[in-house]
Amino acid sequence: MSLADRIETYRRYVSEWLRGLYHGMISHPAYELIEKEAEDVEDEFMLACFPDVFGVPNPISYYTAELLPYLTDEFEAWERRMWDRESLIERKGQQYHF
C-alpha cells in the first residue's frame, strides 16, 4: 500500500466521519425534538425558581431571587415565551402527532 493510497483511505474515513457528525448534530430530524425538550426542561426550571411571576406563591422566593442576576437574560426570554406560547398540551401533542 503506497503513501497515496493510505492518504486517500484516511481522507475518505475522515470525510465519512464528518458527514455523520454533521448529520447527527444538525440535519437529523431528532435535533428539533431534542431542542424542544431542552427548552421545556429550561422552562420547568425557571417556573420552579420564579412561580410568583404567574401569581403562584413561592415560599422560598427570598433564596431564588438570588439567582436572578445570573438568569436575567434567560428570564426575559422565558417570560415572553411562557406568555406567548400555545398550551402545554398542544406542545407535547406535537411530539406524538396528536
C-alpha positions as MATLAB code, in Angstrom:
seq = 'MSLADRIETYRRYVSEWLRGLYHGMISHPAYELIEKEAEDVEDEFMLACFPDVFGVPNPISYYTAELLPYLTDEFEAWERRMWDRESLIERKGQQYHF';
ca = [
       0.000    0.000    0.000;
       1.561    3.243   -1.128;
       1.508    6.512    0.745;
      -1.028    7.983   -1.694;
      -3.413    5.068   -1.094;
      -3.102    5.439    2.681;
      -3.755    9.185    2.457;
      -6.808    8.570    0.254;
      -8.134    5.947    2.690;
      -7.638    8.316    5.614;
      -9.297   11.186    3.718;
     -12.357    9.007    2.934;
     -12.566    7.886    6.570;
     -12.423   11.480    7.872;
     -14.931   12.635    5.253;
     -17.387    9.895    6.248;
     -16.907   10.687    9.931;
     -17.524   14.420    9.403;
     -20.616   13.700    7.298;
     -22.008   11.534   10.104;
     -21.180   14.185   12.707;
     -22.966   16.874   10.690;
     -25.994   14.648   10.184;
     -26.186   13.758   13.862;
     -25.748   17.286   15.176;
     -27.595   19.458   12.690;
     -29.579   17.802    9.952;
     -31.128   14.850   11.795;
     -34.882   15.255   12.417;
     -34.461   14.374   16.099;
     -32.376   17.541   16.571;
     -35.540   19.660   16.602;
     -37.199   17.364   19.141;
     -34.163   17.441   21.391;
     -34.091   21.220   21.161;
     -37.777   21.450   22.154;
     -37.249   19.069   25.071;
     -34.268   21.104   26.309;
     -36.407   24.247   26.104;
     -39.153   22.515   28.107;
     -36.675   21.491   30.811;
     -35.365   25.065   30.986;
     -38.940   26.350   31.257;
     -39.672   23.951   34.104;
     -36.554   25.059   35.966;
     -37.409   28.727   35.575;
     -41.003   28.096   36.661;
     -39.768   26.250   39.749;
     -37.485   29.178   40.610;
     -39.862   32.061   39.828;
     -43.506   30.937   40.119;
     -44.532   34.268   41.641;
     -44.278   35.797   38.148;
     -47.517   33.959   37.345;
     -49.171   34.511   40.720;
     -48.219   31.206   42.327;
     -46.888   31.786   45.857;
     -43.290   30.756   46.382;
     -42.225   30.107   49.971;
     -38.533   30.280   49.086;
     -38.644   33.345   46.828;
     -36.040   35.051   49.005;
     -33.485   32.402   48.031;
     -34.467   32.080   44.385;
     -34.266   35.863   43.993;
     -30.529   35.480   44.492;
     -30.406   33.585   41.170;
     -31.979   36.460   39.250;
     -28.712   38.321   38.448;
     -27.353   35.131   36.869;
     -30.527   34.368   34.924;
     -31.541   37.868   33.783;
     -31.040   37.265   30.053;
     -32.839   33.916   30.135;
     -35.578   35.290   32.422;
     -36.842   37.890   29.953;
     -36.915   35.438   27.060;
     -38.545   32.779   29.251;
     -41.276   35.130   30.491;
     -42.100   36.244   26.946;
     -42.117   32.647   25.722;
     -44.391   31.487   28.551;
     -46.969   34.208   27.910;
     -46.948   33.836   24.128;
     -46.808   30.118   23.534;
     -49.633   27.680   22.965;
     -50.856   25.405   25.710;
     -48.541   22.757   27.092;
     -50.888   20.008   25.906;
     -50.648   21.280   22.319;
     -46.875   21.454   22.503;
     -46.497   17.953   23.922;
     -49.114   16.667   21.448;
     -46.938   17.816   18.552;
     -44.250   15.372   19.643;
     -46.680   12.451   19.447;
     -48.618   13.697   16.361;
     -51.996   14.070   18.082;
];
